[in-house]
């Protein structure tokens, strides 16, 4: 059975707590003996570096100790040389060194110097490589710490997102708009269909826009032809009204009565024809 994400995170935290890396831990082998005799130290290096060490302070201490060891080495060689010289002079019998021995010693010393120089170069390259790898490991370790912190916050963020999703589902009214409840594939298909319809409508609209100038010219032509007809219609209407008025004046006001009687007689005639079955 696979482990859950919480169990994996707990195991990662347990491993990190069991293998904690810090500058203090790394400096303990060097700082331990110095802490015990810190009251007797005569160096000008700050004692606070062992309480709150930093990469810069450790580099400063390293440079300081290199300088001290160089001076100590020079003093040691000087003291040993003086002691050998004095012993050679006061010895019984006194030590006499021949010229050939000096030449052989210089040759041997040159070989030793060359070998020592090569070893120093190799050590310097090895130290530089170790420093490079140390910085890379430090960056990787910081990234792991950051990712671990993000993983610790991830469950809380997931719970918040799930709560937001449930809230959105609760606020959405199912069935009010079926389109909003469709799955993603159908929604994408519907969007594509609507886009095709829109493209077709845009094409038709573009064609209609091309027809607008011609239709506008036709409309202007029809309006120009309609104006004389409208004037003629108005004149005919006025003439008809004038003729009707003259007719009514000629009949002495009996025109309407005669028309009503005519309609009545036509109705009676139609009714009789219908009763008798006579076709008019």
N, C-alpha and C positions, 0 to 999 in steps of 0.2 A: 504494500500500500504506500502510495506517495505521501511525502510530507506536505503539510500545508505551508502557506507563505509565512504565517506567524512562527511556526516551528523552525523554518529555515532561518528567519531573521534572528530568533533567539540563539540558534547555534552559531551564527556569525558573530553576534555580540559576545557570546561566551568565548569564542576563539580570540577575539580582539582583546577582551579583558585578560585572558590568560597570557597573551603575548603583547603586552603594552610596550610601545616604543616611545622613548622620550630622550631628550638631551641629557636629563639628569641620570637616567639609567645608563646611558652610554658613557657618561663621564665618571661613573662611580669607581672603576678600576684605577683611574688616575687620581681622582679627587679624594679617594678614601684615606690613603696615608697622609695626605696633606691636611685633611680636616683634623686628624688627631693631633698634629703638631702645628695647628694654625697659630697658636700663641707665640711660637718660636720662629715663625717665618719672618725673613728679612727682605723678601722680594717686594717690589712695588706693585705687584699685581693685586687687584682688588679681591678681597675675600668674598665679596658678594657674588662673584661669578659662580661659586659652588652652591649657592643658595638659589639663585635665579639665573641659570646659564642660558645663553642665547648663542646662535651660530656666530654672530659677530664677536661676542666676548670670547668664545672658544678659539676662534681664529687669532684674536689678539694675544691670548695666552700662549697659543702654539708658537707664534712668531717670537714672543718674549722668551719662551723656554729654549727655542733654537739659538737665539742670541746668547743666552746664559751658557748653554752646553758648548757653543763654539769658544767662548772665553775660557770655560773650564778646561776644554781640551787643549787650548794653547798653553794655559798655565801648567797643566799636567805635563805636556811634552817638554816645556821649558825646564820644569823642576827635575824631571827624569834625566834630561840631557846634562844638566849641571851636576846632578849626583853621579852619573857615570863618569863624567870628566874628572871630577874630584877624586873618585875612587881609582881611576886609572893613574892619576898623578901620584897619589899618596900610597898606592899599593906597593907591595914588596914581593917580587920585583915590580917596577912600574910597567904598565902596559904600553908597548910600542907598536904602532900601526904603520905598516908599510904602504907605499904609494899604490902598489898593485892591489892591495886589499881595499883601498879607498875606491879604485876604479871598479873593482868587482862589486863592491857594495853599491856604488852609484848605478851600475847597470842593473843590479837586482832591484834597487829602489825605483828605477824608471819603469821596469816591468810591473812592479807592484802598483805604482801610481796609475799606469795605464789600465790595469785590471780594476783598480779601485774606482777610477773614473767611469769605466764601462758599467760597473755595478751600480754606481750612483745614478747614472743615466737611466739604467733599467729600473731602479727603485723609484726614481722621480716619475717615469712613465707609468709605473704601476700605481703610484699614489694618485697621479692625475686621473687614471682610469677608475680607481676606487672612488675618488671624489665625484666623478661624473656619474658613476652608477649609484652612489649614495644620494645625489640630488634627484636622479630619476626615481629611485625608490621612495624618496621623501614625497615627490609629487604624486606618485601612485598611491602612497599611503594616505595623503591628504584627500585624493579623489575618492578612495575607498571610504574614508571617514564621512565625506560629504554625501556620498551615495547611501551610506548607512543611515545617516540622518534623514535623508529624503525617504528611504524605505520605512523608517519609523513613523514619518508623518503620512505616508501613503494610505494606511488603513483608515485614518481619520478623514482624509480627503475623499476616499472612496465612499465612506459612510455619508459624508455631506452630499456628494453627488447623487447617491442613491436616494437620499431624502428629497433632494431637489426633483429627481425624476418622478418619485411618488407624488410629490406635490403638484407637478405639472399634469400627471395623469389624473389626479383628483379634480383639478380645475377644468380639465377638458371634458366637455359634455359629449359622451358617446352617442352617435346617431344623429346629432344635430346637423352635421355636415359629413356625409359619408366619404367625401373626397379627402378630408383631413385624417381619416382613419385607415386609409389605404396603406399597404406595405410599400417599401422603398421601390421595388421593381415596377409595380403598377404606377406609382407616382412618377417615376422617371419616364415610363412609356406615355403617360398622360401629358407630361410636360413636353415631350417630343412631338406628340400629336398636336398640342396647342401651338407649338412653334411652327409646325408645318402649315396649320390653318392661318396663323398670323402672316406667314410668308406669302400664302396665296392671296390673302386679303390685301397685303401691301402691293402685290403685283397687280391685282384688279384696280386698286386705288390709283396706282401709277398710270394704268391705261386710261382710266376715267379722267385723270388730270390732263392727259394728252388730248382728250376729246373736248375738254372745257372750252378752249378758244374757238373751235369750230361751232360748237353748240351756242356759244355766246354770239357769234356772228349771225347764225341762223335766227336766234331770238331777236336780235336787233333788226334783221330784215323783216321778220314777221310783225314786229311792233310797228315798223314803218308802213307795212301793208295794212295793218289793222286800223291805224289811225284814220285813213279816209273812210274805211267801212264803218268805223264807229261814228264818224261825223254824219255819214249817210244814214245810219240807223237812227241817230237822234233826230235827223231831219224828217225821216219817214214816220217816226213816232209822233212828232209834233204835227205833221200833216194829217195823220190818222185821227189824232185828237181833235184837230180843227174841223175835219170832215164830220166826225161824230157830233161835234157841237152844233154844226150848221144843220145836220139832219134833225137833231132834237129840236132846234129852233123852228125848223120848217114844219114839223109835225105838231107843234104847239105843246109839247110835253107829253104826248101820247106814245112816244116811241117805246118807252119801257113797258107800258101796258100791252102794246101789240106784241112785243117779244115774248112776254109771259104767256099771253093767250096762244101764241104760235107754239110754244113749247108744250102747253097743256093739250092742244089739239093733236100734236104729233104723238103725245103719250097715249091719248085715247085711241088714236088710229092704230098705234102699235098693239094696244091691248085687244082691240077687236080682231085684228088680223091673227093674233095668237089664238083667240078663242075659236075663230072660224077656221083656222088652219090655212089661212090664205098667206101665200108667200108674196112679199112686196117686191 
